[in-house]
Amino acid sequence: MQNTKRTATAVALAASALLVSACSAVTSAHTTQNTADGRPIVNKENWPEKVPTRGLTKGLTLPLEAYMDSYEDQVAVEQAADDLQQSCMKDYGIDLTLPRAGANPPPSDNDANIERRYGITDRADAEKYGYELPPALQEHTTQPMRDLSDAEVEVLTGHTKPEPPHTVKAGEPVAAPNQGTKPARAEYNGKRLKTGGCVGWSKEQLGVQGADPTFVAQLAGDSLEQSLKDDKVVKAVAAWSSCMDGKGHSGLADPYKAMDQGVTDDGKPTQESIALAVDDIDCKTQTDLVKIWFGVESAIQNKQITDNKSRLTGIKEQHDREVAAASKQMADSAR
């Protein structure tokens, strides 16, 4: 098993993709339209399921998922913050429409990425798309937003506009996102600016504390790495590899190797990639790989939870407070 590093990287990328998607910007699922082609900007039908309802991971949730933000909750907090920011800007005489949250959902509900954590697991999707994501998840909904003036940026963020990006030369450190900014002016239109601008104020209203969002994901990455070294998983993966070899797919040490080989450059499945994907899942079924792997990792995560109970409990309680505040904010706005 020489694929531990690649696996950990895959988990980290999945987590990053989820966080970025959650910040894309919605509440109503079928009302706001993409003016370019008439499609709804936010379509909840494309949102990931909280618990898989089909495939080899049907009904499976890892213990650490109880401490992870669901996509729906991330969108709720993001949208509530955006609504508050728009209201705050209006108080300064600035009409601003921010992108709606939830327009570009990720393929998985949270950082566990359970549907592809052990490689692909849905045979129905494999028969259609191979290792690629369904077309609905490959589309990107663009929400144009007007350029903000220098003053508007200061009112919104509490600091001046960041310096324009420049080409980074070899060996040169990459600048932080807000590097080169200065504190905002004291007031605008006769009103004092809020600490941190309207963005900072919105977080304060929702009780968002900016807790480390990666701690639980890091634990999940560690549990996956540990599981790869477990004898039960090693044997199950070896059995899967032997099964794949028997189907004419030699040299595949683990399911991640199959994914590396099956993903196409243009994102469009080929007959070969589909055949590989279907055989991949059939071999997982034959060897009971997903069930064995999930069981081993669940035991590891239960120990992690015991060892980090206090911190994890604090993360969950803070998350629940933010979601409750977001729900109240959106309910009040709807009245």
C-alpha positions in Angstrom: 0.0 0.0 0.0 2.0 2.9 -1.3 -0.9 5.2 -1.8 -1.4 6.8 1.6 -0.1 10.2 0.6 -2.3 10.4 -2.5 -5.3 9.4 -0.4 -4.7 12.1 2.2 -4.3 14.6 -0.6 -7.6 13.5 -2.1 -9.4 14.0 1.2 -7.9 17.5 1.6 -8.9 18.5 -1.9 -12.4 17.2 -1.3 -12.6 19.3 1.9 -11.3 22.4 0.2 -13.8 22.0 -2.7 -16.6 21.8 -0.2 -15.6 24.9 1.6 -15.2 26.9 -1.6 -18.5 25.7 -2.9 -20.3 26.7 0.3 -19.0 30.2 -0.1 -20.3 30.5 -3.6 -23.4 32.0 -2.4 -29.3 30.8 -1.5 -32.4 29.8 0.2 -35.2 29.4 -2.3 -34.6 26.5 -4.5 -36.6 27.2 -7.6 -37.2 30.9 -7.8 -34.0 32.8 -8.7 -33.2 32.3 -12.3 -29.9 32.4 -14.2 -30.8 35.1 -16.7 -28.4 33.7 -19.3 -30.4 30.5 -20.0 -33.4 30.4 -17.7 -32.1 27.7 -15.3 -32.6 28.3 -11.6 -29.6 29.8 -10.0 -30.1 27.6 -6.9 -31.5 24.1 -7.5 -31.7 22.0 -4.4 -32.3 18.9 -6.5 -28.6 19.1 -7.3 -27.5 19.4 -3.7 -25.7 16.3 -2.2 -27.6 13.9 0.0 -26.8 14.0 3.7 -26.7 10.2 3.7 -26.2 8.2 0.4 -29.4 6.4 -0.7 -27.8 4.1 -3.2 -24.6 2.4 -4.1 -22.2 0.6 -1.9 -22.2 3.5 0.7 -26.0 3.5 0.9 -27.0 4.5 4.5 -23.4 4.8 5.7 -22.2 7.7 7.8 -18.8 7.9 9.5 -18.7 8.8 13.2 -16.9 12.1 12.6 -19.6 13.3 10.2 -21.6 14.2 13.3 -19.1 17.0 13.9 -18.9 18.2 10.2 -20.9 21.0 8.7 -23.5 19.8 6.2 -23.7 21.6 2.9 -27.2 22.7 3.7 -26.1 24.3 7.0 -23.1 25.9 5.4 -25.4 27.5 2.8 -27.8 28.7 5.4 -25.1 30.5 7.4 -23.5 31.9 4.3 -26.9 33.2 3.0 -27.9 34.7 6.3 -24.6 36.5 6.5 -25.0 37.8 2.9 -28.5 39.0 3.7 -27.2 40.9 6.7 -24.4 42.4 4.7 -26.8 43.6 2.0 -29.0 45.2 4.7 -26.0 46.8 6.3 -24.8 48.3 3.0 -28.3 49.7 2.4 -28.0 51.6 5.7 -25.1 53.4 4.2 -27.1 54.2 1.0 -25.4 51.4 -1.0 -27.5 49.0 -3.1 -25.6 45.8 -3.3 -26.8 42.4 -4.5 -24.5 39.5 -3.5 -24.4 36.1 -5.2 -26.9 33.6 -3.9 -25.4 30.8 -1.8 -25.9 27.2 -2.9 -25.7 27.8 -6.6 -22.7 25.4 -7.2 -23.0 22.4 -4.9 -20.1 20.0 -4.3 -20.5 16.3 -5.0 -20.6 15.4 -1.3 -22.5 16.8 1.7 -19.5 17.2 3.9 -15.7 16.7 4.3 -16.0 12.9 4.6 -16.8 12.6 0.9 -18.2 9.2 1.8 -19.5 8.5 -1.8 -15.9 8.4 -3.1 -13.9 8.0 0.0 -13.0 4.4 -0.9 -13.1 5.0 -4.6 -16.3 5.1 -6.6 -19.3 3.3 -5.2 -22.4 3.9 -7.3 -22.7 1.4 -10.1 -25.6 3.2 -11.8 -23.5 6.4 -12.1 -20.5 4.3 -13.2 -22.5 2.8 -16.1 -23.3 6.3 -17.3 -20.3 8.5 -16.4 -17.4 6.2 -15.5 -15.3 8.0 -13.0 -16.6 11.5 -13.9 -19.2 13.5 -12.0 -22.7 13.7 -13.3 -23.1 16.6 -15.8 -25.2 18.6 -13.4 -22.3 18.7 -11.0 -19.8 19.7 -13.7 -21.8 22.8 -14.7 -21.0 26.2 -13.1 -23.6 28.8 -12.5 -22.1 32.3 -12.9 -23.7 35.1 -11.0 -22.4 38.5 -12.2 -21.7 41.1 -9.6 -20.9 44.7 -10.3 -17.5 46.1 -9.4 -17.4 47.9 -6.1 -16.0 51.4 -5.7 -13.1 51.9 -3.3 -15.5 53.4 -0.7 -18.0 50.5 -1.1 -15.2 48.0 -0.5 -14.3 49.8 2.7 -17.9 49.9 3.9 -18.3 46.2 3.2 -15.0 44.8 4.5 -13.6 47.4 6.9 -10.4 47.8 4.9 -9.3 49.3 1.6 -9.2 47.3 -1.7 -6.4 44.8 -1.8 -3.6 45.5 -4.2 -4.1 44.0 -7.7 -2.5 40.6 -8.1 0.8 40.3 -9.9 2.7 37.5 -11.4 4.6 35.6 -8.7 8.2 35.0 -9.7 10.0 31.8 -8.8 11.0 31.7 -5.1 8.8 34.7 -4.4 6.3 34.2 -1.5 2.6 34.3 -2.4 0.8 37.3 -1.0 -2.1 36.7 1.5 -5.5 37.6 0.1 -5.8 41.0 2.0 -2.1 41.9 1.9 -1.5 45.5 1.1 -4.8 46.7 2.5 -5.2 49.5 5.0 -7.9 50.3 7.6 -11.1 51.8 6.1 -12.1 55.4 6.4 -13.9 56.2 9.7 -17.3 57.0 8.1 -19.3 57.1 5.0 -22.4 59.2 4.2 -22.2 60.6 7.7 -22.3 57.2 9.4 -19.4 55.5 11.2 -18.2 52.3 9.6 -18.6 49.1 11.6 -15.6 47.2 12.9 -14.7 44.8 10.2 -17.2 46.5 7.9 -20.6 45.0 7.1 -18.9 41.6 6.8 -17.5 41.7 10.3 -20.9 43.0 11.6 -22.8 40.1 9.9 -20.5 37.5 11.6 -21.0 39.2 14.9 -24.8 39.1 14.5 -24.7 35.4 13.8 -22.1 34.6 16.4 -19.7 33.3 13.9 -16.4 32.9 15.7 -14.2 31.7 12.9 -13.2 28.5 14.6 -10.7 26.3 12.8 -12.8 24.7 10.1 -10.2 22.1 9.3 -9.8 20.2 12.6 -12.4 17.6 12.0 -11.3 17.2 8.4 -7.8 16.6 9.6 -9.0 13.9 11.9 -10.9 12.3 9.1 -7.7 12.4 6.9 -5.7 10.8 9.7 -8.4 8.1 10.2 -8.2 7.3 6.5 -4.5 7.0 6.5 -4.5 4.8 9.6 -7.2 2.6 8.0 -5.0 1.9 5.0 -2.4 0.3 7.3 -5.0 -2.0 9.0 -4.5 -5.7 8.2 -8.2 -6.2 7.3 -8.1 -3.3 4.8 -4.8 -4.4 3.4 -6.2 -7.9 2.7 -9.5 -6.6 1.3 -7.7 -4.2 -1.0 -5.4 -7.0 -2.2 -8.4 -9.1 -2.9 -10.0 -6.2 -4.9 -6.7 -5.8 -6.8 -6.6 -9.5 -7.6 -10.2 -9.3 -8.8 -9.4 -6.4 -11.1 -6.4 -8.3 -12.5 -8.7 -11.1 -13.3 -10.9 -8.7 -15.3 -7.9 -7.6 -17.3 -7.0 -4.5 -15.3 -3.5 -5.3 -14.1 -1.2 -3.1 -11.9 -4.0 -1.5 -9.9 -2.7 -1.6 -6.3 -5.8 0.1 -4.8 -9.1 1.9 -5.9 -7.3 5.3 -6.0 -5.1 4.0 -8.8 -8.2 3.0 -10.7 -9.6 6.5 -10.3 -6.3 8.0 -11.5 -6.4 5.8 -14.5 -10.2 6.2 -15.2 -10.5 9.9 -15.0 -10.3 11.5 -18.5 -8.6 14.7 -19.4 -11.7 16.3 -20.8 -14.2 15.1 -18.2 -16.1 13.0 -20.7 -16.3 9.2 -20.1 -15.0 6.8 -22.6 -16.1 3.2 -23.2 -12.8 2.1 -21.6 -13.2 4.3 -18.5 -16.8 3.1 -18.1 -15.8 -0.5 -18.3 -13.0 0.0 -15.8 -15.4 1.8 -13.4 -18.1 -0.9 -13.6 -15.5 -3.6 -13.0 -14.1 -1.6 -10.1 -17.4 -1.5 -8.3 -18.2 -5.1 -9.1 -14.9 -6.1 -7.5 -15.7 -4.0 -4.5 -19.0 -5.8 -4.2 -17.3 -9.2 -4.6 -14.7 -8.6 -2.0 -16.9 -6.6 0.4 -14.2 -3.9 0.4 -16.3 -0.9 1.2 -18.0 -2.6 4.2 -14.7 -3.8 5.6 -12.9 -0.5 5.1 -15.8 1.5 6.5 -15.9 -0.7 9.6 -12.2 -0.3 10.3 -12.3 3.4 9.8 -15.4 3.8 12.0 -13.6 2.1 14.8 -10.6 4.5 14.4 -12.9 7.5 14.3 -14.7 6.4 17.5 -11.4 6.4 19.3 -10.5 9.8 17.8 -13.8 11.2 19.1 -13.1 9.8 22.6 -9.6 11.3 22.6 -10.9 14.7 21.4 -14.4 14.8 22.9 -14.2 18.2 24.6 -12.9 20.0 21.5 -15.3 18.2 19.1 -18.2 18.9 21.4 -17.3 22.6 21.4 -17.1 22.7 17.6 -20.5 21.1 17.3 -22.1 23.4 19.8 -20.7 26.4 18.1 -21.9 25.2 14.8 -25.4 24.5 16.1 -25.5 28.1 17.5 -24.5 29.6 14.2 -27.1 27.5 12.3 -29.8 28.4 14.8 -28.9 32.1 14.5 -28.9 31.9 10.7 -32.4 30.2 10.6 -33.8 32.9 12.9 -32.3 35.6 10.8 -33.8 34.3 7.5 -37.1 33.7 9.2 -37.2 37.3 10.5 -36.2 38.6 7.0 -39.1 36.6 5.4 -41.7 38.3 7.6 
